[in-house]
Amino acid sequence: MLGLLGTDSDANIAAELGLHRASASRMRRILAIPAFGPQGGRRTVKWTSRALALLGHAPDEEVGRRFGLSKSTVLVKRQELGMPSFRPPHPPVAWTAGILGRLGRVPDTEIGRRFGISLSSIAAKRTKLGIPPHRDTSPIVRSPRLKALLKLRTFELQKKYGLWPSTAAQLRRELGVPRPFVLPQHWTPEAIARLGKETDTAIARDMGITKGSVGEKRHRLGIPVFSPPMPWIRLLGRMTDADIARRTGLSSSTVRAKRVRLGIAPAHPQGGRHGPRRRRIGKMSSPS
């Protein structure tokens, strides 16, 4: 695993080993291994004053595009200098008398939804003016509509209706509404049997849940991460990158990066298994 660091991008190495990209990047920096260069090998990046001045003042993708660098190279350099990532400034808010008069009197979520203002901006304005947040002390009417709303997930109730999680839990207990669980209904014996035998990404895509949810379930059951077999490399150049990615559960970028690093020409889209044979790109050794 350590030997792979620096031989490809951190994202591709992490995908191949079943790790998070940050883990591969952090270990590579600890071992002082240079980042993988776009020309198929390690290289030393010469940072100009213009490029350094742009770090943190523009998205990493834009900096990389302007100076011919990868996003990961820009990210690593910015983190080495202790510079925060670029965050676009929020548009200025025109605090009218009507908006200011609602602060603390109605939920922040309602103000944000009505006037298109972020919740952080509303909270900051209230704090600056010394206005406490809205607390609805009126009794909640137990109605069939409320019972139907409580079937929504807790974060949806808080985001859409300003209902605190503790209040939602209390109302569910009173009205006999079970807490909505999304994941357990998906974890059939067939789905559990796939854990560790396929990538978390492929399982999450088929089940319609997040990759993190699949990883959490796998960790709870003590199942190791899926490690794709290496024979798929023999398919490079014989099948398209997309077909190999679908067959192995890897990303197309991982397959393409491996093919480029090995100097293998891409297969014709209509080639399939019987498409063009694998060939090397570049200088070939002369026959003996």
BAFI-3210 file (N, C-alpha, C; in Angstrom, 3 decimals, decimal comma, padded with zeros to 6 digits):
// residues 288
n [1|2|3|4|5|6|7|8|9|10|11|12|13|14|15|16|17|18|19|20|21|22|23|24|25|26|27|28|29|30|31|32|33|34|35|36|37|38|39|40|41|42|43|44|45|46|47|48|49|50|51|52|53|54|55|56|57|58|59|60|61|62|63|64|65|66|67|68|69|70|71|72|73|74|75|76|77|78|79|80|81|82|83|84|85|86|87|88|89|90|91|92|93|94|95|96|97|98|99|100|101|102|103|104|105|106|107|108|109|110|111|112|113|114|115|116|117|118|119|120|121|122|123|124|125|126|127|128|129|130|131|132|133|134|135|136|137|138|139|140|141|142|143|144|145|146|147|148|149|150|151|152|153|154|155|156|157|158|159|160|161|162|163|164|165|166|167|168|169|170|171|172|173|174|175|176|177|178|179|180|181|182|183|184|185|186|187|188|189|190|191|192|193|194|195|196|197|198|199|200|201|202|203|204|205|206|207|208|209|210|211|212|213|214|215|216|217|218|219|220|221|222|223|224|225|226|227|228|229|230|231|232|233|234|235|236|237|238|239|240|241|242|243|244|245|246|247|248|249|250|251|252|253|254|255|256|257|258|259|260|261|262|263|264|265|266|267|268|269|270|271|272|273|274|275|276|277|278|279|280|281|282|283|284|285|286|287|288]
n.u [000,828|001,904|003,826|002,434|001,856|002,153|002,570|000,385|-002,508|-003,712|-006,446|-007,057|-005,392|-006,457|-009,036|-008,437|-007,407|-009,489|-009,779|-010,253|-009,697|-008,311|-006,885|-004,946|-003,573|-002,653|-000,919|000,969|002,145|003,221|005,240|006,801|006,545|006,558|003,833|001,861|002,597|001,060|002,200|002,619|004,392|006,391|006,923|008,512|006,956|007,187|006,534|005,256|005,304|002,904|001,144|001,223|000,173|-002,438|-003,493|-006,020|-007,491|-008,981|-010,913|-009,529|-009,636|-009,732|-007,262|-005,532|-006,263|-005,485|-002,724|-001,864|-001,930|-002,845|-005,852|-005,421|-002,697|-002,644|-004,254|-002,707|-000,450|-001,617|-002,538|-000,105|000,909|-000,818|-003,164|-006,546|-009,315|-010,802|-013,599|-016,460|-017,621|-020,572|-023,490|-024,290|-026,737|-029,793|-030,989|-034,037|-036,617|-038,821|-037,755|-036,006|-037,838|-038,956|-037,057|-036,361|-039,030|-040,276|-039,491|-036,062|-035,760|-038,077|-037,807|-035,495|-036,398|-038,401|-037,216|-034,878|-032,388|-029,418|-029,251|-027,110|-026,414|-028,703|-028,693|-026,283|-026,897|-028,994|-027,592|-025,801|-027,552|-028,496|-030,752|-032,694|-033,116|-036,080|-038,641|-041,166|-043,806|-046,415|-049,092|-048,769|-050,827|-052,245|-052,752|-054,087|-052,527|-050,151|-049,285|-048,733|-046,642|-044,657|-043,578|-041,605|-038,021|-035,896|-034,114|-035,290|-037,684|-036,698|-035,392|-037,373|-039,603|-038,728|-038,755|-037,563|-035,229|-035,565|-038,180|-039,547|-039,022|-040,383|-043,040|-043,415|-043,343|-045,628|-047,704|-047,401|-045,840|-043,499|-039,950|-038,525|-036,632|-034,273|-032,212|-032,299|-034,367|-033,276|-031,246|-031,201|-030,745|-029,511|-028,327|-026,516|-024,855|-023,334|-021,489|-018,117|-017,517|-017,960|-017,375|-017,934|-019,024|-020,359|-022,321|-023,724|-024,705|-026,503|-028,340|-029,288|-028,340|-025,948|-022,361|-020,931|-022,774|-022,875|-020,230|-020,202|-022,020|-020,648|-018,337|-019,472|-020,244|-017,831|-016,595|-014,095|-012,824|-013,604|-011,293|-010,281|-009,618|-006,534|-006,442|-008,121|-006,665|-005,691|-007,679|-007,449|-007,349|-008,553|-011,180|-013,485|-012,822|-015,070|-016,635|-014,994|-014,953|-017,642|-017,789|-015,961|-016,608|-015,072|-014,108|-014,363|-012,293|-010,252|-009,691|-008,893|-006,640|-004,896|-004,565|-003,343|-001,004|000,242|000,768|-001,055|-003,082|-006,373|-009,385|-011,475|-014,734|-016,717|-015,439|-015,483|-015,049|-013,793|-012,414|-009,867|-006,595|-004,501|-002,032|001,134|001,964|004,175|007,766|008,915|010,558|013,075|012,748|014,396]
n.v [-001,206|001,261|001,486|002,250|004,908|008,107|007,137|007,522|009,692|010,913|010,525|008,451|006,391|006,051|005,182|002,753|001,332|001,339|003,403|006,609|009,618|011,625|010,180|008,764|010,965|012,255|010,322|010,151|012,693|012,592|010,729|012,175|011,952|012,918|014,467|012,913|013,627|015,214|014,233|011,550|010,708|011,394|014,779|017,957|020,828|024,099|026,866|029,889|033,419|034,597|032,427|031,557|033,800|033,599|031,485|030,371|032,591|032,041|029,349|026,026|024,445|026,375|027,687|025,574|025,124|027,506|027,494|025,072|022,846|020,082|019,672|018,454|018,946|021,725|021,887|020,526|022,201|024,567|023,731|023,131|025,681|026,592|027,907|028,902|027,436|028,771|030,810|031,983|035,343|036,196|037,594|041,028|041,825|043,453|044,936|045,546|047,483|045,877|043,271|043,377|043,801|041,316|039,690|037,424|037,318|035,614|032,323|031,773|030,211|030,666|033,369|033,243|031,607|033,182|035,627|034,902|034,700|033,575|031,281|031,610|034,294|035,552|034,726|035,916|038,620|038,908|038,328|040,464|042,578|041,910|040,295|037,659|034,215|033,049|031,593|029,448|029,405|028,718|026,335|023,172|021,916|018,811|017,075|015,266|016,068|016,914|014,471|013,166|014,731|014,176|011,859|012,505|012,889|013,888|016,037|017,235|018,178|020,119|021,845|022,660|023,365|024,403|022,877|021,665|018,975|017,622|018,307|017,152|014,442|014,091|014,583|012,468|010,305|010,841|010,721|008,233|007,766|006,128|006,603|007,731|005,505|005,126|003,502|000,755|-000,645|-001,089|-002,877|-005,783|-009,383|-010,062|-007,640|-007,219|-009,370|-008,497|-006,766|-005,928|-007,548|-006,116|-002,749|000,000|002,197|001,176|-000,428|001,503|003,080|001,337|000,924|003,388|005,037|006,791|006,614|006,708|005,667|002,990|002,249|002,634|000,677|-001,604|-001,446|-001,759|-004,405|-005,587|-006,173|-006,327|-003,802|-003,797|-005,134|-004,660|-007,181|-007,621|-008,730|-007,289|-005,443|-006,604|-006,240|-003,716|-001,598|-003,526|-003,428|-000,704|002,103|002,817|000,481|-001,305|-000,035|-000,275|-003,050|-003,657|-001,961|000,220|003,701|005,528|007,325|006,246|003,856|004,879|006,399|004,374|003,010|004,969|005,364|002,933|003,102|002,247|002,101|003,468|001,477|000,924|002,360|000,636|-001,718|-003,646|-006,860|-007,994|-005,997|-003,616|-004,853|-004,737|-002,270|-000,735|002,617|004,930|004,703|001,693|-001,353|-002,665|-005,562|-008,627]
n.w [000,000|000,837|-001,089|-003,334|-003,033|-004,391|-006,934|-008,432|-008,623|-005,454|-005,105|-006,915|-005,978|-003,410|-004,074|-005,264|-003,124|-001,405|000,449|002,135|000,331|001,735|003,630|002,164|001,100|003,417|004,573|002,536|002,656|005,221|004,871|003,198|000,406|-002,919|-004,713|-007,281|-010,649|-013,550|-015,867|-015,726|-013,809|-010,872|-009,967|-009,454|-008,482|-009,583|-007,915|-008,745|-007,929|-008,636|-008,725|-006,046|-004,813|-005,519|-004,148|-002,006|-002,589|-004,734|-006,154|-005,764|-008,071|-010,105|-009,782|-010,380|-013,052|-014,298|-014,026|-014,934|-013,176|-011,050|-009,123|-006,635|-006,231|-005,894|-003,623|-001,668|-001,494|-000,579|001,925|003,122|003,480|005,318|004,620|004,384|002,557|-000,422|-000,102|-001,465|-001,151|000,670|-000,831|-000,230|002,228|002,111|004,696|005,451|007,109|007,459|007,461|009,654|011,659|011,968|013,109|015,618|016,231|014,513|013,281|012,278|010,017|008,572|007,892|006,319|004,213|003,106|002,355|001,120|002,493|004,043|006,820|008,555|008,179|009,134|011,831|012,646|012,367|014,242|016,611|016,663|017,062|019,512|019,789|020,877|019,697|018,025|019,925|019,910|021,885|021,822|022,110|020,525|018,096|018,112|015,392|012,520|010,322|011,533|012,520|010,169|009,208|011,051|010,163|008,478|008,081|010,824|010,399|008,205|009,255|010,992|009,218|007,373|008,918|011,291|013,612|016,597|017,218|019,713|020,362|018,233|018,739|021,160|020,373|018,603|020,352|021,881|019,990|018,989|016,726|014,851|014,787|011,794|010,010|007,562|006,598|007,754|006,381|003,957|004,329|003,516|003,673|001,247|000,491|002,582|002,154|000,039|001,048|001,363|-000,748|-002,961|-004,122|-001,863|-003,115|-005,394|-004,179|-002,707|-004,786|-006,073|-004,029|-003,449|-001,398|000,718|000,253|002,612|004,454|003,715|004,248|007,028|007,907|007,095|008,690|011,227|011,150|011,038|008,614|006,205|003,915|000,425|-001,821|-004,942|-007,355|-009,071|-011,719|-013,439|-014,726|-016,987|-018,766|-019,726|-022,492|-024,024|-023,395|-023,021|-020,856|-019,379|-019,448|-018,060|-015,589|-014,800|-014,562|-012,524|-010,453|-009,907|-010,327|-013,412|-013,792|-012,232|-013,597|-016,064|-015,323|-014,480|-016,885|-018,501|-017,059|-017,440|-020,070|-022,073|-024,894|-025,410|-025,711|-028,581|-028,615|-029,665|-029,551|-027,478|-025,936|-028,002|-029,227|-030,267|-029,813|-026,904|-026,792|-026,513|-025,756|-027,169|-027,267|-028,610|-027,964|-030,097|-032,183|-031,387]
ca.u [000,000|002,792|004,553|001,606|001,749|002,951|002,604|-000,840|-003,130|-004,200|-007,826|-007,064|-004,793|-007,430|-010,121|-007,933|-007,184|-010,697|-009,582|-010,640|-008,597|-007,518|-005,978|-003,796|-002,826|-001,972|000,194|002,003|002,865|004,005|006,429|007,499|006,513|005,989|002,559|001,964|002,492|000,164|002,904|002,777|005,430|006,526|007,609|008,601|006,221|007,799|005,459|005,556|004,693|001,511|000,357|001,127|-000,715|-003,824|-003,947|-006,979|-008,284|-009,744|-011,060|-008,360|-009,770|-009,390|-005,819|-004,902|-006,531|-004,728|-001,279|-001,566|-001,700|-004,020|-006,512|-004,780|-001,418|-002,958|-004,772|-001,601|000,368|-002,368|-002,542|001,249|001,071|-001,809|-004,123|-007,891|-009,848|-011,532|-015,043|-016,997|-018,339|-022,026|-023,974|-024,771|-028,167|-030,468|-031,805|-035,136|-037,319|-039,714|-036,988|-035,506|-038,951|-039,297|-035,996|-036,739|-040,482|-040,626|-038,293|-035,063|-035,992|-039,142|-037,239|-034,596|-037,165|-039,215|-036,415|-033,686|-031,209|-028,872|-029,512|-025,952|-026,506|-029,784|-028,230|-025,264|-027,578|-029,690|-026,593|-025,267|-028,575|-028,885|-032,108|-032,639|-033,844|-037,515|-039,089|-042,621|-044,360|-047,819|-049,278|-048,793|-052,093|-052,080|-053,698|-053,635|-051,457|-048,916|-048,865|-048,148|-045,365|-043,661|-042,975|-040,423|-036,795|-035,785|-033,453|-036,247|-038,609|-036,016|-035,063|-038,564|-040,617|-038,122|-039,096|-036,341|-035,206|-036,136|-039,635|-040,030|-038,975|-041,459|-044,319|-043,527|-043,706|-047,009|-048,655|-047,127|-045,255|-042,117|-038,909|-038,258|-035,319|-034,162|-031,237|-032,587|-035,223|-032,473|-030,240|-031,693|-029,626|-028,796|-027,486|-025,415|-023,925|-022,478|-020,481|-016,772|-017,324|-018,049|-017,011|-019,008|-019,646|-021,296|-023,459|-024,502|-025,407|-027,630|-029,315|-029,793|-027,914|-024,626|-021,232|-020,593|-023,700|-022,441|-019,003|-020,529|-022,625|-019,596|-017,486|-020,217|-020,255|-016,450|-016,268|-013,041|-013,167|-013,395|-010,041|-010,507|-008,546|-005,703|-006,576|-008,860|-005,709|-005,526|-008,745|-007,133|-007,087|-009,432|-012,520|-013,470|-012,668|-016,392|-017,068|-014,195|-015,411|-018,908|-017,566|-015,188|-017,084|-014,163|-014,492|-013,743|-011,029|-009,246|-009,314|-008,158|-005,322|-004,065|-004,238|-002,377|000,270|000,861|001,034|-001,938|-004,020|-007,772|-010,100|-012,525|-016,021|-017,467|-014,568|-015,891|-014,015|-013,083|-011,953|-008,438|-005,728|-003,734|-000,742|001,867|002,149|005,528|008,864|008,865|011,863|013,233|012,743|015,718]
ca.v [000,000|002,415|001,575|002,869|006,350|008,915|006,572|007,972|010,723|010,416|010,063|007,144|005,407|005,787|004,369|001,407|000,665|001,392|004,361|007,980|010,325|012,361|009,246|008,553|012,217|012,527|009,395|010,506|013,868|012,170|010,048|013,118|011,430|013,949|014,155|012,400|014,680|014,876|013,626|010,120|010,431|012,413|015,966|019,070|021,968|025,387|027,787|031,282|034,362|034,813|031,266|031,574|034,895|033,242|030,423|030,823|033,701|031,482|027,902|025,231|024,029|027,495|027,890|024,512|025,307|028,653|027,263|023,731|021,961|019,335|020,216|017,914|019,639|023,044|021,671|020,176|023,396|025,502|023,212|023,277|027,079|026,908|028,865|028,331|027,321|029,941|030,834|033,196|036,196|036,227|038,884|041,887|041,722|044,734|044,738|046,503|047,552|044,730|042,084|043,562|043,667|039,901|038,984|037,012|037,178|034,436|031,475|032,174|029,464|031,327|034,593|032,863|031,089|034,241|036,716|034,376|035,034|032,387|031,220|032,156|035,756|035,960|034,543|036,928|039,915|038,874|038,416|041,828|043,456|041,428|039,737|036,196|033,487|032,847|030,398|029,343|028,850|028,365|024,879|022,508|021,204|017,416|016,893|014,254|016,615|016,862|013,077|012,832|015,438|013,544|010,742|013,020|012,790|014,965|017,216|017,899|018,926|021,303|022,759|023,195|023,875|024,953|022,033|021,169|017,500|017,129|018,457|016,133|013,146|014,059|014,458|011,104|009,407|011,099|010,321|006,868|007,745|005,616|007,435|007,212|004,946|004,882|002,470|-000,645|-001,323|-001,439|-003,899|-007,150|-010,349|-009,994|-006,444|-007,440|-010,333|-007,808|-005,964|-006,473|-008,247|-005,081|-001,452|000,717|003,098|000,421|-000,831|002,710|003,508|000,434|001,007|004,746|005,648|007,377|005,710|006,665|004,769|001,617|002,020|002,511|-000,633|-002,607|-001,379|-002,321|-005,860|-006,077|-006,677|-005,495|-003,106|-004,570|-004,900|-005,202|-008,038|-006,981|-009,186|-006,382|-004,662|-007,262|-005,787|-002,383|-001,592|-004,494|-002,920|000,720|002,414|002,807|-000,912|-001,884|000,572|-000,904|-004,454|-003,775|-001,073|001,345|004,882|005,587|008,054|005,324|002,944|005,639|006,753|003,176|002,707|005,955|005,140|001,756|003,354|001,409|002,898|003,146|000,601|001,565|002,172|-000,520|-002,893|-004,689|-007,835|-008,350|-004,761|-003,560|-005,486|-003,806|-001,908|000,237|003,924|005,450|003,995|000,244|-001,979|-003,311|-007,031|-009,215]
ca.w [000,000|000,891|-002,346|-004,362|-002,807|-005,301|-008,280|-009,076|-007,795|-004,168|-005,264|-007,581|-005,070|-002,349|-004,636|-005,511|-001,844|-000,595|001,522|001,848|-000,325|002,713|004,305|001,286|000,991|004,682|004,724|001,571|003,164|006,387|004,359|002,308|-000,959|-003,797|-005,353|-008,640|-011,652|-014,659|-016,992|-015,524|-012,832|-009,852|-010,446|-008,525|-009,009|-009,327|-007,581|-009,019|-006,985|-009,040|-008,310|-004,586|-004,401|-005,818|-003,250|-001,013|-003,128|-005,847|-005,969|-006,132|-009,468|-010,983|-009,696|-011,145|-014,476|-014,801|-013,996|-015,409|-012,045|-010,625|-007,932|-005,437|-006,041|-005,330|-002,276|-000,772|-001,295|000,256|003,290|003,664|003,879|006,344|004,076|004,275|001,210|-000,912|000,126|-002,097|-000,195|000,557|-001,333|000,866|002,516|002,348|005,885|005,496|008,396|007,546|007,840|011,015|012,594|012,136|013,828|016,965|016,355|013,720|013,137|011,282|008,782|007,811|007,320|005,232|003,080|002,510|001,797|000,462|003,286|004,694|008,252|009,266|008,126|010,029|013,210|012,933|012,530|015,531|017,677|016,660|017,623|020,834|019,722|021,055|018,647|018,224|020,637|019,794|023,122|021,651|022,114|019,227|017,903|017,675|014,298|011,551|009,478|012,310|012,588|008,871|009,094|011,915|009,457|007,799|008,864|011,803|009,844|007,324|010,115|011,509|008,128|006,715|009,828|012,498|014,753|017,215|017,295|020,968|020,273|017,298|019,411|022,152|019,668|018,062|021,458|022,287|018,955|018,562|015,379|014,931|014,184|010,435|009,710|006,130|006,267|008,053|005,418|002,799|004,619|003,389|003,668|-000,021|000,487|003,520|001,559|-000,935|001,745|001,306|-002,013|-003,973|-003,566|-001,180|-004,085|-006,223|-003,347|-002,392|-005,997|-006,325|-002,944|-003,340|-000,141|000,607|000,396|004,035|005,144|003,431|005,010|008,455|008,123|006,947|009,882|012,359|011,023|011,026|007,277|005,607|002,676|-000,799|-002,523|-006,288|-007,866|-010,082|-013,107|-014,304|-015,504|-018,285|-019,660|-020,230|-023,923|-024,692|-023,135|-022,728|-019,438|-018,745|-019,271|-016,977|-014,337|-014,425|-014,202|-011,283|-009,414|-009,776|-011,090|-014,732|-013,689|-011,717|-014,680|-017,086|-014,802|-014,500|-018,275|-018,976|-016,379|-018,028|-021,473|-022,883|-025,681|-025,089|-026,638|-029,359|-027,912|-030,165|-029,610|-026,539|-025,619|-029,224|-029,825|-030,577|-028,834|-026,114|-027,353|-025,726|-026,356|-026,999|-027,916|-028,433|-028,128|-031,392|-032,062|-031,362]
c.u [000,862|003,544|003,758|001,552|002,689|003,030|001,364|-001,436|-003,660|-005,618|-007,875|-006,471|-005,781|-008,569|-009,676|-007,757|-008,421|-010,573|-010,187|-009,435|-007,705|-006,531|-004,733|-002,940|-002,035|-000,771|001,321|002,816|003,713|005,308|007,228|007,612|005,889|004,677|002,789|001,736|001,621|000,871|003,193|003,889|005,498|007,280|007,616|007,932|006,944|006,696|005,924|004,862|003,232|000,634|000,173|000,165|-002,178|-004,373|-004,873|-007,849|-009,091|-009,890|-009,829|-008,427|-009,339|-007,890|-005,093|-005,085|-005,684|-003,232|-000,910|-001,255|-002,979|-004,595|-005,837|-003,443|-001,635|-003,426|-003,644|-000,750|-000,333|-002,393|-001,159|001,496|000,068|-002,847|-005,493|-008,335|-010,647|-013,014|-015,590|-017,773|-019,842|-022,466|-024,504|-026,287|-028,712|-031,440|-032,855|-035,792|-038,250|-038,988|-036,514|-036,619|-039,357|-038,249|-036,430|-038,223|-041,002|-039,369|-037,356|-035,300|-037,067|-038,632|-036,341|-035,338|-037,915|-038,380|-035,124|-032,394|-030,733|-029,126|-028,350|-025,988|-027,590|-029,343|-027,190|-025,899|-028,316|-028,718|-026,035|-026,253|-029,040|-030,289|-032,020|-033,411|-035,295|-037,782|-040,609|-043,162|-045,837|-047,975|-049,358|-050,060|-051,796|-053,144|-053,203|-052,507|-050,120|-048,392|-048,214|-046,784|-044,269|-043,030|-041,766|-039,203|-036,607|-035,158|-034,363|-037,256|-037,971|-035,760|-036,308|-039,519|-040,040|-038,435|-037,829|-036,382|-035,814|-037,661|-040,225|-040,053|-040,103|-042,821|-044,491|-043,920|-045,164|-048,019|-048,407|-046,597|-043,827|-041,143|-038,560|-036,813|-035,273|-033,310|-031,696|-033,437|-034,447|-031,578|-030,875|-030,510|-028,822|-027,862|-026,289|-024,386|-022,983|-021,355|-019,134|-016,469|-017,434|-017,656|-018,214|-019,746|-020,690|-022,533|-024,346|-025,305|-026,628|-028,732|-029,897|-029,471|-026,491|-023,542|-020,831|-021,498|-023,311|-021,182|-019,261|-021,124|-021,568|-018,678|-018,183|-020,210|-018,852|-016,032|-015,203|-013,495|-012,836|-012,082|-010,173|-009,352|-007,797|-005,903|-007,351|-007,916|-005,515|-006,612|-008,456|-006,745|-007,928|-010,895|-012,407|-013,335|-014,008|-016,874|-016,299|-014,653|-016,714|-018,711|-016,901|-015,720|-016,155|-014,711|-013,765|-012,404|-009,913|-008,749|-008,477|-006,752|-004,382|-003,639|-003,188|-001,015|001,004|001,144|000,208|-002,936|-005,449|-008,403|-011,141|-013,861|-016,814|-016,634|-015,024|-014,740|-013,174|-012,580|-010,463|-007,620|-004,915|-002,403|-000,123|002,004|003,584|006,546|008,804|010,273|011,916|013,283|014,167|015,952]
c.v [001,257|002,588|002,227|004,386|007,098|008,380|006,933|009,058|010,106|009,868|008,673|006,057|005,042|004,914|002,932|000,623|000,666|002,327|005,703|008,704|011,055|011,453|008,999|009,804|012,503|011,605|009,727|011,711|013,511|011,523|010,915|012,572|012,496|013,491|013,704|013,529|014,253|014,218|012,152|009,770|011,534|013,607|017,012|020,278|023,247|026,422|029,214|032,171|034,613|033,656|031,247|032,659|034,552|032,165|030,998|031,964|033,281|029,989|027,153|024,778|025,140|027,765|026,832|024,690|026,442|028,370|025,829|022,748|021,194|019,969|019,739|018,596|021,009|022,897|021,399|021,408|024,388|025,048|023,314|024,694|027,515|027,906|028,218|028,279|028,562|029,780|032,116|034,031|036,143|037,582|039,722|041,816|043,122|044,540|045,843|046,478|046,357|043,468|042,203|043,395|042,232|039,126|038,677|036,804|035,981|033,592|031,982|031,468|030,121|032,614|034,256|032,392|032,215|035,284|036,230|034,739|033,767|032,454|031,793|033,677|036,262|035,847|035,593|038,288|039,970|039,050|039,832|042,800|043,021|040,866|038,225|035,495|033,272|031,535|030,384|028,639|028,483|026,856|024,328|021,670|019,806|017,115|015,785|014,769|016,592|015,430|012,642|013,499|014,762|012,311|011,176|012,839|014,036|016,205|017,953|018,711|020,207|022,324|023,426|023,886|024,424|024,157|021,414|019,645|016,956|017,221|017,404|014,759|013,012|013,865|013,058|010,117|009,588|010,547|008,912|006,758|007,220|006,557|006,870|006,772|004,627|003,658|001,039|-001,353|-001,727|-002,651|-005,279|-008,112|-010,313|-008,794|-006,614|-008,394|-009,675|-007,036|-006,673|-007,229|-007,307|-003,762|-000,815|001,635|002,374|000,010|000,365|003,171|002,634|000,591|002,396|005,410|006,165|006,312|005,592|005,741|003,309|001,295|001,847|001,141|-001,733|-002,629|-002,007|-003,843|-006,447|-006,665|-005,780|-004,876|-003,971|-004,165|-005,499|-006,062|-007,355|-007,509|-008,248|-005,537|-005,279|-006,851|-004,421|-002,454|-002,562|-004,117|-001,435|000,940|002,347|001,384|-001,581|-001,338|-000,048|-002,336|-004,573|-002,931|000,092|002,540|004,868|006,304|007,157|004,383|003,681|005,976|005,549|002,848|003,672|005,716|003,937|001,932|002,521|002,300|002,522|002,258|001,397|001,333|000,980|-001,789|-004,016|-005,614|-008,193|-007,110|-004,800|-004,174|-004,420|-003,523|-000,826|001,542|004,344|004,561|002,510|-000,316|-002,698|-004,809|-007,568|-010,029]
c.w [000,000|-000,423|-003,459|-004,230|-003,735|-006,703|-009,082|-008,182|-006,507|-004,293|-005,896|-006,697|-003,966|-002,857|-004,852|-004,218|-000,957|000,586|001,145|001,262|000,672|003,443|003,466|001,181|002,259|004,864|003,750|002,055|004,373|005,944|003,388|000,891|-001,846|-004,416|-006,783|-009,632|-012,808|-015,845|-016,790|-014,567|-011,817|-010,427|-009,353|-009,160|-008,621|-009,147|-007,826|-007,997|-007,337|-008,594|-006,796|-004,116|-004,616|-004,898|-002,178|-001,474|-004,349|-005,591|-006,444|-007,588|-010,422|-010,976|-010,517|-012,635|-015,061|-014,896|-014,381|-014,308|-011,745|-009,366|-006,662|-005,172|-005,419|-003,886|-001,287|-000,475|-000,384|001,711|003,926|004,165|004,935|005,894|003,961|002,822|000,845|-000,646|-000,489|-001,096|-000,428|000,010|-000,183|000,994|002,774|003,508|005,971|006,873|008,570|007,964|009,286|012,040|012,844|012,929|015,258|017,149|015,571|013,578|012,046|009,949|007,923|007,161|006,140|004,009|002,365|001,782|001,146|001,161|003,978|006,200|009,057|009,279|009,073|011,480|013,590|013,149|013,856|016,682|017,784|017,299|019,003|020,889|019,887|019,948|019,025|018,950|020,620|021,032|022,993|021,604|020,698|019,130|017,378|016,640|013,382|010,649|010,217|012,366|011,276|008,701|009,914|011,278|008,641|008,696|009,712|011,205|008,871|008,127|010,630|010,401|007,555|007,674|011,132|013,743|015,322|017,329|018,569|020,950|019,342|017,947|020,423|021,483|019,085|019,162|021,848|021,278|018,435|017,151|015,492|014,251|012,818|010,275|008,226|005,845|006,563|007,009|004,167|003,066|004,682|003,458|002,372|-000,056|001,418|002,932|000,559|-000,267|001,718|000,033|-003,207|-003,317|-002,888|-002,146|-004,916|-005,425|-003,040|-003,600|-006,253|-005,274|-002,789|-002,021|-000,323|000,795|001,863|004,828|004,926|004,227|006,489|008,767|008,048|008,164|011,095|012,338|010,974|009,693|006,662|004,296|001,474|-001,458|-003,914|-006,749|-009,002|-011,501|-014,009|-015,156|-016,884|-019,269|-020,258|-021,695|-024,702|-024,501|-022,850|-021,219|-018,711|-018,494|-018,135|-015,632|-013,870|-013,947|-012,831|-010,149|-009,152|-010,550|-012,430|-014,685|-013,161|-012,806|-015,718|-016,599|-014,823|-015,933|-018,819|-018,348|-016,972|-019,524|-022,416|-023,599|-025,327|-026,141|-027,390|-028,672|-028,381|-030,146|-028,714|-026,214|-026,841|-029,953|-030,067|-029,463|-028,126|-026,781|-026,489|-026,507|-026,148|-027,700|-027,587|-028,665|-029,462|-031,228|-032,118|-032,622]
res [m|l|g|l|l|g|t|d|s|d|a|n|i|a|a|e|l|g|l|h|r|a|s|a|s|r|m|r|r|i|l|a|i|p|a|f|g|p|q|g|g|r|r|t|v|k|w|t|s|r|a|l|a|l|l|g|h|a|p|d|e|e|v|g|r|r|f|g|l|s|k|s|t|v|l|v|k|r|q|e|l|g|m|p|s|f|r|p|p|h|p|p|v|a|w|t|a|g|i|l|g|r|l|g|r|v|p|d|t|e|i|g|r|r|f|g|i|s|l|s|s|i|a|a|k|r|t|k|l|g|i|p|p|h|r|d|t|s|p|i|v|r|s|p|r|l|k|a|l|l|k|l|r|t|f|e|l|q|k|k|y|g|l|w|p|s|t|a|a|q|l|r|r|e|l|g|v|p|r|p|f|v|l|p|q|h|w|t|p|e|a|i|a|r|l|g|k|e|t|d|t|a|i|a|r|d|m|g|i|t|k|g|s|v|g|e|k|r|h|r|l|g|i|p|v|f|s|p|p|m|p|w|i|r|l|l|g|r|m|t|d|a|d|i|a|r|r|t|g|l|s|s|s|t|v|r|a|k|r|v|r|l|g|i|a|p|a|h|p|q|g|g|r|h|g|p|r|r|r|r|i|g|k|m|s|s|p|s]
***
